[in-house]
Amino acid sequence: MPENTAKYDQEILFTDYAKTQESTLFPLDPPANSRYSGLSQDLSQAIRRVFIYANPSKPKTSTCLKEMIGILKKLGIESLVYSEFKPSRAHLIEYIAQALNIPLQAKSQEYYGEHPEEPFVGLNGQEIFDLVITVGGDGTVLKYLSYSPFREVPILPVNTGSLGYITSISFHNMAESMAGIFSGAFVYSPRILLKARLLDSYQNPKHYRDYFALNEIAISSCRAGLLADMELQVGNSSIPLQGDGIIVATPTGSTAYSLAAGGPIVDAEMEALIITPVSPFSLATRPVVTPSSMQLFVRNAAGLKNVVHEQAPPTTRSPKELHELDSSEAPLSIAIDGWALGLLYPGESLYITGSSERIQFLATSHNNSYFENIRTKLGWHNVAPRRP
């Protein structure tokens, strides 16, 4: 026992993993000769088929879809609509394949680790769709990106929800906005993604795939009132952290969970990572912004000196057992863009960095300022003017 636990008395860095880790298993970088790279005029001539991902729970979605399909038909553009109350990645891909008569490739259950409900890969979005339109709120965009097998296709988000930082086009001015965009009055707004991989207590990957987030990755205590004991490695520096959790956000996600936890607002097109502690034990622990190329490791440091290195952490526990755990042995929960990924047990780590992939959003014009958008969303225009 002493020789096993002595390894944890020293600061442990994970740079060896960072150096040997290759690019993601999914080569999603858009090609240099993409037909979108130089496109600046008359989008209607370049668009052949549009995929519409709609959220049917929004009351305005049905009306919006009817109007949108009518606009596309007048432009001679084919559209495929996916609108399900309980979507899944497998159902989405099967739906597209059946509608367009495309053969599917299967991967083994082992490839997907804890997510065997994702049995299909092999669709090349750039050869199937020229544009994706999401109809709903910001959550609809996040859900589409979490399920979609082809994120390299540009996205036009239409808002039928209440707030919407990502969805800049409102249902009320949709017809006017789409007319302008398809006639050439548009720009691309590139956004970075976070790439994450789960590592076991030996710092080996637990799954055969990476996970991607547009907004944030949140690591928190699995039970209310239980202190999360973590270790954050930023580059070659190791920092102990205690609190309710930690958020690693993109600039796109800076106006979401990170902002609610006290993080800064960062221009959505910047190349940066935002590290925001959630209710930290020490008031000296503050949010930090780093380059998107920075490699981060968040380790569950709960009871680390008592962990036997040769003993693999348990993979499943019943809710009753989790309730009985104290802070020295409790796992941490991981959420990616609001969707639960799993648990991070003592000694395990989550590797996070900026992905080389970029999501391309369409905006109506250069005048569609990011800060003008958040000024409206946050109600800054309602601030009373200063009297002389």
DRENDO-1510 file (C-alpha; in Angstrom, 1 decimal, always signed):
<recs>
REC; n; res; u; v; w
REC; 1; MET; +0.0; +0.0; +0.0 .
REC; 2; PRO; +2.6; +2.7; +0.9 .
REC; 3; GLU; +4.5; +2.2; -2.4 .
REC; 4; ASN; +1.3; +2.5; -4.4 .
REC; 5; THR; +0.0; +5.6; -2.7 .
REC; 6; ALA; +3.4; +7.4; -2.6 .
REC; 7; LYS; +3.1; +8.3; -6.2 .
REC; 8; TYR; +0.3; +10.7; -5.3 .
REC; 9; ASP; +2.3; +12.7; -2.8 .
REC; 10; GLN; +4.0; +14.5; -5.7 .
REC; 11; GLU; +2.5; +16.9; -8.2 .
REC; 12; ILE; +1.3; +14.8; -11.2 .
REC; 13; LEU; +1.4; +16.4; -14.7 .
REC; 14; PHE; -0.2; +14.9; -17.8 .
REC; 15; THR; +1.9; +16.5; -20.5 .
REC; 16; ASP; +3.0; +13.1; -21.8 .
REC; 17; TYR; -0.5; +12.4; -22.8 .
REC; 18; ALA; -0.8; +15.8; -24.4 .
REC; 19; LYS; +2.3; +15.3; -26.4 .
REC; 20; THR; +1.4; +11.9; -27.8 .
REC; 21; GLN; -2.3; +12.6; -28.4 .
REC; 22; GLU; -3.0; +12.9; -32.1 .
REC; 23; SER; -5.9; +14.8; -33.7 .
REC; 24; THR; -9.4; +13.7; -33.2 .
REC; 25; LEU; -10.6; +10.4; -34.7 .
REC; 26; PHE; -13.0; +12.4; -36.8 .
REC; 27; PRO; -11.2; +14.5; -39.4 .
REC; 28; LEU; -13.8; +17.2; -39.4 .
REC; 29; ASP; -11.6; +20.2; -40.6 .
REC; 30; PRO; -13.3; +21.7; -43.7 .
REC; 31; PRO; -11.2; +21.3; -46.8 .
REC; 32; ALA; -9.2; +24.3; -48.1 .
REC; 33; ASN; -11.0; +24.2; -51.4 .
REC; 34; SER; -14.5; +24.2; -49.8 .
REC; 35; ARG; -17.1; +25.8; -52.0 .
REC; 36; TYR; -18.0; +28.0; -49.0 .
REC; 37; SER; -14.5; +29.6; -48.7 .
REC; 38; GLY; -15.0; +32.2; -51.4 .
REC; 39; LEU; -18.7; +32.4; -51.5 .
REC; 40; SER; -20.0; +36.0; -51.2 .
REC; 41; GLN; -22.8; +36.5; -53.8 .
REC; 42; ASP; -26.2; +35.0; -54.6 .
REC; 43; LEU; -26.4; +32.1; -52.1 .
REC; 44; SER; -29.5; +30.8; -53.8 .
REC; 45; GLN; -27.5; +29.7; -56.8 .
REC; 46; ALA; -25.1; +27.6; -54.7 .
REC; 47; ILE; -27.7; +26.0; -52.4 .
REC; 48; ARG; -29.3; +22.8; -53.8 .
REC; 49; ARG; -30.6; +21.0; -50.6 .
REC; 50; VAL; -31.2; +22.3; -47.1 .
REC; 51; PHE; -31.6; +20.3; -43.9 .
REC; 52; ILE; -34.0; +21.8; -41.4 .
REC; 53; TYR; -33.7; +20.7; -37.8 .
REC; 54; ALA; -36.7; +21.9; -35.8 .
REC; 55; ASN; -37.8; +21.9; -32.2 .
REC; 56; PRO; -41.5; +20.9; -32.2 .
REC; 57; SER; -41.9; +22.0; -28.5 .
REC; 58; LYS; -41.7; +25.7; -29.4 .
REC; 59; PRO; -45.2; +27.0; -30.2 .
REC; 60; LYS; -44.1; +29.0; -33.2 .
REC; 61; THR; -42.2; +26.2; -34.9 .
REC; 62; SER; -45.0; +24.8; -37.0 .
REC; 63; THR; -45.9; +28.2; -38.4 .
REC; 64; CYS; -42.3; +29.0; -39.0 .
REC; 65; LEU; -41.7; +25.8; -40.9 .
REC; 66; LYS; -44.6; +26.3; -43.3 .
REC; 67; GLU; -43.4; +29.8; -44.1 .
REC; 68; MET; -39.7; +28.7; -44.4 .
REC; 69; ILE; -40.5; +25.8; -46.8 .
REC; 70; GLY; -42.6; +28.1; -48.9 .
REC; 71; ILE; -39.6; +30.5; -49.2 .
REC; 72; LEU; -37.2; +27.7; -50.2 .
REC; 73; LYS; -39.7; +26.3; -52.8 .
REC; 74; LYS; -39.9; +29.7; -54.5 .
REC; 75; LEU; -36.1; +29.6; -54.7 .
REC; 76; GLY; -36.1; +26.1; -56.2 .
REC; 77; ILE; -34.3; +24.7; -53.1 .
REC; 78; GLU; -35.0; +21.2; -51.9 .
REC; 79; SER; -35.5; +20.8; -48.1 .
REC; 80; LEU; -35.6; +17.9; -45.7 .
REC; 81; VAL; -37.3; +18.6; -42.3 .
REC; 82; TYR; -36.5; +16.7; -39.1 .
REC; 83; SER; -38.8; +17.6; -36.2 .
REC; 84; GLU; -39.0; +15.1; -33.3 .
REC; 85; PHE; -40.0; +15.5; -29.7 .
REC; 86; LYS; -37.5; +12.8; -28.6 .
REC; 87; PRO; -34.7; +12.8; -31.1 .
REC; 88; SER; -31.6; +10.6; -31.0 .
REC; 89; ARG; -28.4; +10.5; -33.1 .
REC; 90; ALA; -29.3; +7.0; -34.4 .
REC; 91; HIS; -32.8; +8.1; -35.3 .
REC; 92; LEU; -31.6; +11.3; -37.0 .
REC; 93; ILE; -29.1; +9.4; -39.2 .
REC; 94; GLU; -31.5; +6.6; -40.0 .
REC; 95; TYR; -34.1; +9.2; -41.0 .
REC; 96; ILE; -31.7; +11.1; -43.3 .
REC; 97; ALA; -30.4; +7.8; -44.8 .
REC; 98; GLN; -33.9; +6.5; -45.5 .
REC; 99; ALA; -35.2; +9.8; -46.9 .
REC; 100; LEU; -32.3; +10.1; -49.3 .
REC; 101; ASN; -31.7; +6.4; -50.0 .
REC; 102; ILE; -28.1; +6.5; -48.6 .
REC; 103; PRO; -26.4; +3.2; -47.4 .
REC; 104; LEU; -25.1; +3.3; -43.8 .
REC; 105; GLN; -21.9; +2.1; -42.2 .
REC; 106; ALA; -22.0; +0.4; -38.8 .
REC; 107; LYS; -19.5; +0.6; -36.0 .
REC; 108; SER; -19.2; -1.8; -33.1 .
REC; 109; GLN; -20.7; -1.0; -29.7 .
REC; 110; GLU; -17.2; -1.1; -28.3 .
REC; 111; TYR; -16.2; +1.9; -30.4 .
REC; 112; TYR; -18.8; +4.1; -28.8 .
REC; 113; GLY; -18.0; +3.2; -25.2 .
REC; 114; GLU; -20.8; +4.2; -22.9 .
REC; 115; HIS; -23.0; +5.3; -25.8 .
REC; 116; PRO; -24.1; +2.2; -27.8 .
REC; 117; GLU; -27.2; +4.1; -28.9 .
REC; 118; GLU; -25.1; +5.7; -31.6 .
REC; 119; PRO; -24.6; +2.8; -34.1 .
REC; 120; PHE; -24.1; +4.6; -37.4 .
REC; 121; VAL; -21.4; +6.7; -39.0 .
REC; 122; GLY; -20.4; +7.3; -42.6 .
REC; 123; LEU; -22.6; +10.2; -43.8 .
REC; 124; ASN; -20.6; +13.0; -45.5 .
REC; 125; GLY; -22.6; +16.1; -44.9 .
REC; 126; GLN; -20.8; +18.3; -47.4 .
REC; 127; GLU; -22.0; +15.9; -50.2 .
REC; 128; ILE; -25.6; +15.7; -48.9 .
REC; 129; PHE; -26.6; +19.2; -47.7 .
REC; 130; ASP; -25.4; +22.7; -48.6 .
REC; 131; LEU; -27.0; +24.4; -45.6 .
REC; 132; VAL; -28.5; +23.5; -42.2 .
REC; 133; ILE; -31.3; +25.7; -40.7 .
REC; 134; THR; -32.2; +25.2; -37.1 .
REC; 135; VAL; -35.6; +26.3; -35.9 .
REC; 136; GLY; -36.0; +26.8; -32.1 .
REC; 137; GLY; -33.7; +28.4; -29.6 .
REC; 138; ASP; -30.0; +28.1; -28.6 .
REC; 139; GLY; -30.8; +24.7; -27.1 .
REC; 140; THR; -32.0; +23.5; -30.5 .
REC; 141; VAL; -28.6; +24.4; -32.0 .
REC; 142; LEU; -26.7; +22.7; -29.3 .
REC; 143; LYS; -28.9; +19.6; -29.6 .
REC; 144; TYR; -28.4; +19.5; -33.4 .
REC; 145; LEU; -24.6; +19.7; -33.0 .
REC; 146; SER; -24.5; +17.0; -30.4 .
REC; 147; TYR; -26.5; +14.6; -32.7 .
REC; 148; SER; -25.3; +15.7; -36.1 .
REC; 149; PRO; -22.8; +13.5; -38.0 .
REC; 150; PHE; -21.9; +16.5; -40.4 .
REC; 151; ARG; -21.1; +19.6; -38.5 .
REC; 152; GLU; -19.0; +21.0; -41.3 .
REC; 153; VAL; -22.1; +22.3; -43.1 .
REC; 154; PRO; -22.8; +26.0; -42.4 .
REC; 155; ILE; -25.7; +26.7; -40.0 .
REC; 156; LEU; -28.4; +29.3; -40.2 .
REC; 157; PRO; -30.1; +29.5; -36.8 .
REC; 158; VAL; -33.7; +30.9; -36.6 .
REC; 159; ASN; -35.1; +31.8; -33.2 .
REC; 160; THR; -38.6; +30.8; -32.2 .
REC; 161; GLY; -37.7; +30.8; -28.5 .
REC; 162; SER; -37.5; +33.6; -25.9 .
REC; 163; LEU; -33.8; +34.6; -25.6 .
REC; 164; GLY; -31.3; +33.2; -28.1 .
REC; 165; TYR; -27.7; +34.5; -28.2 .
REC; 166; ILE; -26.7; +32.1; -31.0 .
REC; 167; THR; -29.9; +32.4; -33.0 .
REC; 168; SER; -29.6; +35.9; -34.3 .
REC; 169; ILE; -32.5; +35.7; -36.8 .
REC; 170; SER; -36.0; +36.0; -35.3 .
REC; 171; PHE; -39.1; +34.3; -36.5 .
REC; 172; HIS; -40.7; +37.7; -36.9 .
REC; 173; ASN; -38.2; +39.0; -39.5 .
REC; 174; MET; -37.4; +35.5; -40.9 .
REC; 175; ALA; -38.7; +36.2; -44.4 .
REC; 176; GLU; -36.8; +39.5; -44.8 .
REC; 177; SER; -33.6; +38.0; -43.3 .
REC; 178; MET; -33.7; +34.9; -45.5 .
REC; 179; ALA; -34.3; +37.0; -48.6 .
REC; 180; GLY; -31.2; +39.1; -47.8 .
REC; 181; ILE; -29.1; +36.1; -47.0 .
REC; 182; PHE; -30.0; +34.2; -50.1 .
REC; 183; SER; -29.4; +37.2; -52.3 .
REC; 184; GLY; -25.8; +37.6; -50.9 .
REC; 185; ALA; -26.2; +39.9; -47.9 .
REC; 186; PHE; -24.5; +37.5; -45.4 .
REC; 187; VAL; -21.3; +36.8; -43.6 .
REC; 188; TYR; -19.9; +33.7; -41.9 .
REC; 189; SER; -19.3; +33.7; -38.1 .
REC; 190; PRO; -16.8; +31.0; -37.3 .
REC; 191; ARG; -16.9; +29.5; -33.8 .
REC; 192; ILE; -14.5; +27.2; -32.0 .
REC; 193; LEU; -15.5; +24.0; -30.3 .
REC; 194; LEU; -14.1; +22.3; -27.2 .
REC; 195; LYS; -12.7; +18.8; -27.6 .
REC; 196; ALA; -12.7; +16.5; -24.6 .
REC; 197; ARG; -11.6; +13.0; -23.8 .
REC; 198; LEU; -12.1; +10.9; -20.6 .
REC; 199; LEU; -8.9; +9.5; -19.1 .
REC; 200; ASP; -8.8; +6.7; -16.5 .
REC; 201; SER; -6.6; +6.7; -13.4 .
REC; 202; TYR; -3.7; +5.5; -15.5 .
REC; 203; GLN; -4.2; +8.6; -17.8 .
REC; 204; ASN; -5.3; +6.3; -20.7 .
REC; 205; PRO; -8.4; +7.1; -22.8 .
REC; 206; LYS; -11.6; +5.4; -21.5 .
REC; 207; HIS; -13.4; +5.6; -24.9 .
REC; 208; TYR; -12.4; +5.4; -28.5 .
REC; 209; ARG; -13.9; +8.8; -29.4 .
REC; 210; ASP; -13.7; +12.5; -28.5 .
REC; 211; TYR; -16.6; +14.7; -27.3 .
REC; 212; PHE; -17.3; +18.2; -28.6 .
REC; 213; ALA; -19.0; +21.2; -27.1 .
REC; 214; LEU; -20.0; +24.5; -28.6 .
REC; 215; ASN; -20.9; +26.2; -25.3 .
REC; 216; GLU; -19.1; +24.6; -22.4 .
REC; 217; ILE; -18.0; +21.6; -20.4 .
REC; 218; ALA; -19.1; +21.6; -16.8 .
REC; 219; ILE; -17.6; +19.4; -14.1 .
REC; 220; SER; -19.4; +19.6; -10.7 .
REC; 221; SER; -20.1; +17.7; -7.5 .
REC; 222; CYS; -22.5; +14.8; -8.0 .
REC; 223; ARG; -24.5; +15.8; -5.0 .
REC; 224; ALA; -25.7; +19.1; -3.6 .
REC; 225; GLY; -23.7; +20.3; -0.6 .
REC; 226; LEU; -20.8; +18.1; -1.4 .
REC; 227; LEU; -17.4; +19.9; -2.0 .
REC; 228; ALA; -15.8; +19.0; -5.3 .
REC; 229; ASP; -12.0; +18.4; -4.8 .
REC; 230; MET; -10.3; +18.9; -8.1 .
REC; 231; GLU; -6.9; +19.5; -9.6 .
REC; 232; LEU; -6.6; +21.7; -12.7 .
REC; 233; GLN; -3.5; +21.5; -15.0 .
REC; 234; VAL; -3.1; +24.5; -17.3 .
REC; 235; GLY; -0.1; +23.8; -19.6 .
REC; 236; ASN; +2.6; +22.7; -17.1 .
REC; 237; SER; +1.1; +24.3; -14.0 .
REC; 238; SER; -1.0; +22.3; -11.6 .
REC; 239; ILE; -3.6; +24.2; -9.5 .
REC; 240; PRO; -5.7; +22.7; -6.7 .
REC; 241; LEU; -9.4; +23.7; -6.8 .
REC; 242; GLN; -12.2; +23.2; -4.4 .
REC; 243; GLY; -15.8; +24.3; -4.8 .
REC; 244; ASP; -19.0; +23.3; -6.5 .
REC; 245; GLY; -17.2; +22.7; -9.8 .
REC; 246; ILE; -15.6; +24.2; -12.8 .
REC; 247; ILE; -16.7; +25.4; -16.2 .
REC; 248; VAL; -14.6; +25.4; -19.3 .
REC; 249; ALA; -16.4; +27.5; -21.9 .
REC; 250; THR; -15.9; +28.7; -25.5 .
REC; 251; PRO; -16.4; +32.4; -26.4 .
REC; 252; THR; -19.8; +31.3; -27.8 .
REC; 253; GLY; -20.7; +29.9; -24.4 .
REC; 254; SER; -19.4; +32.9; -22.5 .
REC; 255; THR; -23.0; +34.3; -22.3 .
REC; 256; ALA; -24.4; +31.0; -21.0 .
REC; 257; TYR; -23.6; +29.0; -17.8 .
REC; 258; SER; -20.1; +30.6; -17.5 .
REC; 259; LEU; -21.7; +34.1; -17.4 .
REC; 260; ALA; -24.2; +33.0; -14.7 .
REC; 261; ALA; -21.2; +31.7; -12.6 .
REC; 262; GLY; -19.4; +35.0; -12.8 .
REC; 263; GLY; -17.4; +34.5; -16.0 .
REC; 264; PRO; -16.5; +37.3; -18.5 .
REC; 265; ILE; -18.3; +38.0; -21.8 .
REC; 266; VAL; -15.9; +37.3; -24.6 .
REC; 267; ASP; -16.5; +38.1; -28.3 .
REC; 268; ALA; -17.9; +34.9; -29.9 .
REC; 269; GLU; -15.4; +34.7; -32.7 .
REC; 270; MET; -12.3; +34.9; -30.5 .
REC; 271; GLU; -10.0; +31.9; -30.2 .
REC; 272; ALA; -10.0; +31.4; -26.5 .
REC; 273; LEU; -10.9; +29.1; -23.6 .
REC; 274; ILE; -12.7; +30.5; -20.5 .
REC; 275; ILE; -12.1; +28.8; -17.2 .
REC; 276; THR; -14.7; +29.7; -14.6 .
REC; 277; PRO; -14.8; +28.2; -11.1 .
REC; 278; VAL; -18.3; +27.6; -9.7 .
REC; 279; SER; -18.6; +28.8; -6.1 .
REC; 280; PRO; -14.9; +28.3; -5.2 .
REC; 281; PHE; -13.9; +27.6; -1.6 .
REC; 282; SER; -11.2; +30.4; -1.9 .
REC; 283; LEU; -12.3; +33.8; -2.9 .
REC; 284; ALA; -8.9; +34.3; -4.5 .
REC; 285; THR; -9.9; +31.7; -7.2 .
REC; 286; ARG; -11.0; +33.8; -10.2 .
REC; 287; PRO; -12.0; +33.2; -13.9 .
REC; 288; VAL; -9.2; +32.9; -16.4 .
REC; 289; VAL; -9.1; +33.3; -20.2 .
REC; 290; THR; -6.5; +31.3; -22.1 .
REC; 291; PRO; -5.6; +30.7; -25.8 .
REC; 292; SER; -7.7; +28.0; -27.4 .
REC; 293; SER; -4.6; +25.9; -28.1 .
REC; 294; MET; -4.0; +25.5; -24.3 .
REC; 295; GLN; -4.3; +21.9; -23.0 .
REC; 296; LEU; -6.3; +21.5; -19.8 .
REC; 297; PHE; -6.7; +18.6; -17.5 .
REC; 298; VAL; -9.3; +18.5; -14.8 .
REC; 299; ARG; -8.7; +15.6; -12.3 .
REC; 300; ASN; -10.9; +14.4; -9.6 .
REC; 301; ALA; -8.6; +14.7; -6.6 .
REC; 302; ALA; -11.0; +13.4; -4.0 .
REC; 303; GLY; -9.1; +11.2; -1.5 .
REC; 304; LEU; -6.3; +11.0; -4.0 .
REC; 305; LYS; -3.7; +9.8; -1.5 .
REC; 306; ASN; -6.0; +6.9; -0.5 .
REC; 307; VAL; -6.5; +5.7; -4.1 .
REC; 308; VAL; -4.8; +2.4; -4.9 .
REC; 309; HIS; -3.2; +2.9; -8.3 .
REC; 310; GLU; -3.5; -0.7; -9.4 .
REC; 311; GLN; -7.2; -0.8; -8.6 .
REC; 312; ALA; -9.4; +0.4; -11.3 .
REC; 313; PRO; -12.2; +2.8; -10.2 .
REC; 314; PRO; -15.8; +1.5; -10.2 .
REC; 315; THR; -17.7; +2.2; -13.4 .
REC; 316; THR; -21.2; +2.0; -12.0 .
REC; 317; ARG; -22.9; +2.8; -8.7 .
REC; 318; SER; -26.5; +2.8; -7.6 .
REC; 319; PRO; -28.1; +6.1; -6.6 .
REC; 320; LYS; -28.2; +4.8; -3.0 .
REC; 321; GLU; -24.4; +4.2; -3.0 .
REC; 322; LEU; -23.8; +7.7; -4.4 .
REC; 323; HIS; -25.9; +9.2; -1.7 .
REC; 324; GLU; -23.8; +7.5; +1.0 .
REC; 325; LEU; -20.4; +8.6; -0.4 .
REC; 326; ASP; -18.5; +11.5; +1.3 .
REC; 327; SER; -16.3; +14.1; -0.4 .
REC; 328; SER; -13.2; +12.0; -0.1 .
REC; 329; GLU; -14.5; +9.3; -2.4 .
REC; 330; ALA; -17.3; +10.8; -4.5 .
REC; 331; PRO; -17.2; +11.1; -8.3 .
REC; 332; LEU; -17.8; +14.3; -10.2 .
REC; 333; SER; -20.5; +14.7; -12.9 .
REC; 334; ILE; -19.6; +15.8; -16.4 .
REC; 335; ALA; -22.0; +17.8; -18.6 .
REC; 336; ILE; -21.3; +18.8; -22.2 .
REC; 337; ASP; -23.5; +21.6; -23.5 .
REC; 338; GLY; -26.0; +20.7; -20.8 .
REC; 339; TRP; -26.1; +17.0; -21.6 .
REC; 340; ALA; -24.8; +14.5; -19.0 .
REC; 341; LEU; -21.7; +12.7; -20.2 .
REC; 342; GLY; -20.9; +10.5; -17.2 .
REC; 343; LEU; -19.0; +10.5; -13.9 .
REC; 344; LEU; -15.4; +11.3; -13.2 .
REC; 345; TYR; -14.2; +9.0; -10.4 .
REC; 346; PRO; -11.2; +9.8; -8.0 .
REC; 347; GLY; -8.0; +9.7; -9.9 .
REC; 348; GLU; -9.6; +10.1; -13.3 .
REC; 349; SER; -9.2; +13.1; -15.5 .
REC; 350; LEU; -10.9; +15.0; -18.3 .
REC; 351; TYR; -8.6; +16.3; -21.1 .
REC; 352; ILE; -9.9; +19.5; -22.7 .
REC; 353; THR; -8.6; +21.7; -25.5 .
REC; 354; GLY; -9.8; +23.8; -28.4 .
REC; 355; SER; -10.7; +21.7; -31.4 .
REC; 356; SER; -9.3; +22.4; -34.9 .
REC; 357; GLU; -12.9; +22.2; -36.2 .
REC; 358; ARG; -14.9; +25.4; -36.7 .
REC; 359; ILE; -18.6; +25.8; -36.8 .
REC; 360; GLN; -19.7; +28.2; -39.4 .
REC; 361; PHE; -22.8; +30.2; -38.6 .
REC; 362; LEU; -24.5; +32.5; -41.1 .
REC; 363; ALA; -25.3; +36.1; -40.1 .
REC; 364; THR; -27.3; +38.6; -42.1 .
REC; 365; SER; -24.6; +41.2; -42.6 .
REC; 366; HIS; -21.4; +42.8; -41.1 .
REC; 367; ASN; -23.7; +45.2; -39.2 .
REC; 368; ASN; -25.0; +42.3; -37.1 .
REC; 369; SER; -22.6; +43.1; -34.3 .
REC; 370; TYR; -22.1; +40.6; -31.5 .
REC; 371; PHE; -22.2; +43.3; -28.9 .
REC; 372; GLU; -25.3; +44.8; -30.4 .
REC; 373; ASN; -26.9; +41.4; -30.0 .
REC; 374; ILE; -25.9; +41.0; -26.3 .
REC; 375; ARG; -26.9; +44.6; -25.6 .
REC; 376; THR; -30.4; +43.7; -26.7 .
REC; 377; LYS; -30.5; +40.3; -25.0 .
REC; 378; LEU; -29.1; +41.6; -21.7 .
REC; 379; GLY; -31.3; +44.7; -21.7 .
REC; 380; TRP; -28.4; +47.2; -21.7 .
REC; 381; HIS; -30.5; +49.5; -23.8 .
REC; 382; ASN; -32.9; +49.8; -20.8 .
REC; 383; VAL; -30.3; +51.5; -18.6 .
REC; 384; ALA; -31.4; +55.0; -17.8 .
REC; 385; PRO; -29.3; +57.7; -19.4 .
REC; 386; ARG; -27.1; +59.9; -17.2 .
REC; 387; ARG; -28.5; +63.3; -16.5 .
REC; 388; PRO; -26.3; +66.3; -16.8 .
</recs>
